[in-house]
């Protein structure tokens, strides 16, 4: 079974009335299940961060962040490397 990324769930049958799913979600994403298997997520607009509020990193900031994690990522890359 897949790990759910939210504690709110609804069945495909409940999605016949999506407004009720939204009302019960409390503004949080809802995992949609069919026969106890995850099929997707229903994400209310309120749960999505306003793009105007999202900080954008420069290429230099991304490079620095990647370099700072090199000691963590390098062993994984080495393990995954084709031999």
C-alpha positions as CSV (number, residue, x, y, z in Angstrom):
1,X,0.0,0.0,0.0
2,X,1.2,3.5,-0.8
3,X,2.2,6.0,1.9
4,X,-0.4,8.7,2.1
5,X,0.9,12.3,2.1
6,X,-2.2,13.5,4.0
7,X,-4.5,12.3,6.8
8,X,-7.6,13.3,4.9
9,X,-9.1,10.6,2.6
10,X,-12.1,10.2,0.4
11,X,-13.4,7.4,-1.8
12,X,-14.1,7.6,-5.5
13,X,-17.8,7.4,-4.6
14,X,-17.5,10.5,-2.4
15,X,-16.0,12.4,-5.3
16,X,-19.5,12.4,-6.9
17,X,-20.0,15.4,-4.7
18,X,-16.6,17.1,-4.6
19,X,-18.0,20.2,-2.8
20,X,-18.7,18.0,0.2
21,X,-15.2,16.6,0.1
22,X,-13.9,20.2,0.0
23,X,-16.1,21.1,3.0
24,X,-14.8,18.2,5.0
25,X,-11.1,18.7,4.0
26,X,-10.5,21.8,6.2
27,X,-8.6,23.3,3.3
28,X,-6.1,20.4,3.2
29,X,-5.3,18.0,0.4
30,X,-7.4,14.8,0.3
31,X,-6.1,11.4,-0.8
32,X,-8.5,9.7,-3.2
33,X,-8.8,5.9,-2.7
34,X,-10.4,3.3,-5.0
35,X,-10.7,-0.2,-3.5
36,X,-8.3,0.8,-0.7
37,X,-5.6,1.9,-3.3
38,X,-4.4,5.4,-3.7
39,X,-5.4,6.9,-7.1
40,X,-4.5,10.5,-6.6
41,X,-4.9,13.7,-4.5
42,X,-7.7,16.3,-4.6
43,X,-6.0,19.6,-3.6
44,X,-8.2,22.5,-2.7
45,X,-7.1,25.9,-4.0
46,X,-6.6,27.1,-0.3
47,X,-3.9,24.4,0.1
48,X,-1.8,25.7,-2.7
49,X,0.7,28.4,-1.8
50,X,0.3,31.7,-3.6
51,X,3.0,31.8,-6.3
52,X,3.7,35.4,-5.4
53,X,4.7,34.3,-1.9
54,X,7.2,31.6,-3.1
55,X,10.8,32.6,-2.9
56,X,12.8,31.9,-6.0
57,X,16.4,30.8,-5.7
58,X,19.2,31.9,-8.0
59,X,21.4,29.4,-9.8
60,X,24.2,30.2,-7.4
61,X,22.0,29.5,-4.3
62,X,21.0,26.2,-5.8
63,X,24.7,25.3,-6.5
64,X,25.7,26.2,-2.9
65,X,22.9,24.1,-1.5
66,X,23.9,21.1,-3.7
67,X,27.5,21.4,-2.7
68,X,26.6,21.6,1.0
69,X,24.8,18.3,0.7
70,X,27.5,16.5,-1.3
71,X,28.7,14.4,1.6
72,X,25.2,13.0,1.8
73,X,24.4,12.6,-1.9
74,X,27.8,11.3,-3.1
75,X,27.6,7.9,-1.4
76,X,24.2,7.4,-3.0
77,X,25.4,8.4,-6.4
78,X,28.4,6.0,-6.0
79,X,26.1,3.1,-5.0
80,X,23.8,3.8,-8.0
81,X,26.6,4.1,-10.5
82,X,26.7,1.4,-13.2
83,X,29.6,-0.9,-12.7
